[in-house]
């Protein structure tokens, strides 16, 4: 049986894509830019920071407390 391996960047990319399928983000909050020549998946965060999935530590949903609404 062979062992499957995935890079940390690919794992983070798949985590982000799963969250993006479940939650609508405005393009000025989070936008997928695609795969670039370096083979990395790139995202635009807060309409100003272009980062590769490899540069991110991960992503998780945060639900604000009622008093913060």
N, C-alpha and C positions, 0 to 999 in steps of 0.2 A: 504494500500500500504506500503510495507516495504522499508526501506532506505538502500541502498547499501553503504558499506564502504570499502575503500581501504587505506592501509597504505601509508605513504609518500614514503617509500622505494619502494613499488610496483609501485607507480605513477612515480617516477624518473626512475625506470627500464623500464617501458613502454615508457617513453619519449625517453630514450637512444636508445631503440630498434627501435623506429620509425625513429630516425635520422640515425641509422646504416643501415636501409633498404634503405634509400634515398641517403646516402653518403657512398662511399667506404673508409674505414680506413685501413691502413696497420696494421698488428698485433702488430708492435712495437709502434703504436700510441694509439690504443684502441682495447682491445680484451675482449669479454665476457668469463668469466671463469665458469659460471654456478651457480647452487644453492648448497650451502654447508650445512653441518650438522646444522648450526644455522638457516637455512631456508631463508637466505638472498641471493640475487643475487650479485655475485662478478665480478669485472672488473679489468683488468690490464691496467694501464694508463702509457704511456711513457715507456713501457717495464720495469718498476721498482716499481710502486706503486700499490699494491693490495688493493682495497677499495670496500666496499659493497655499493650498491645503497643507502642504508639508510644513509651512511656517506656523500653522495654527496648532494649538495644543488639543483642541477639541471644541465641541459645541454642545451645549445642553440648553433645553428650554427652561426658562425661569418664569414663574407665574407670580406677578406682583401680589402683595398682600392687599386685602380690602382697603386698609387705611392709606395705601399709596395711590389708590385710584382717584 
